[in-house]
Amino acid sequence: RMEARAVELLAYGDHNVHGLLQTEGYIRALFAMRQPAYSADEIERMVAGRMARQAVFDRSPAPMLSFVQEEVTLRRPLGGRMVLRRQLERLLELGRMRNVVIQVMPTQCEEHAGMHGETQVLKFADGTAVGRSEGAFGGRPTSDLKQLRVLEARYGMIRAQALTPRESLAFIEQVLGET
């Protein structure tokens, strides 16, 4: 996977918690609710695959990882209340790592550069990059420099509009307290 080679990742998520941040219970709930349904074997294979991606957090040197999550992704109790509680606890753990930034985009935000959908940019040690956004360039991955600049500018504005990293961790703690 390209994530395993990235030195920097920028990711905005609007429907659910980003795959790298998901707990096993959250992953399992996501795959179990899919329609048409996956088989039990397919679910187990996909859960294992997604969990394996999280080795990125143990890499040395550590990559820079930046995530902006919609508030709704922190409140929707996929898999039930306990799954959500554990997911919020995991976000707090990861958000305290020195190479990980998690920001929350409040639902009440009146201006929002992320209305085109999920956006992700991966940057590599050799200076190359690849990005994708649901609402840009047909939703296909791109390594075109002009298109990457558009995605990076959009992500920069999303970050600027979101809560700061410190405010975001406090917000996640607040949601955890309400859950």
C-alpha angles and dihedrals in degrees: 000000000000091000089067090060098041120113091192133024127190115189135173116189126192109170105036141356112292112268094243090056098046124112119226091254092052092047091049092049092050094051094041093057095051117122123242085039125246118230118253089253092051091050092051092048093049093045090052091048094050093046090051090057089064090074083092087082091061097049122120121241087035117232120233107253122191123182132179114193127191113242090240090063088062095050106040104099098219107181092009138290097300092051089051092048091052090046092053090048089052091051089053092049093050094041089060092058112107094233096045126080120186119185130181124222105212116227089229092062107127096200119045127173091191099070089112090071138246116002129188135175125186119195123198134208092250091061096256123122141186128205142179137190128180092226101042136069094359091301090281124134113263136194094179108128095223092050092046090053089054091051093046092048090050092048091048090054091046089053092048091051094047127081114278116262091258093047089047094055089048089049092050089049089051093051089047089053090052093048 
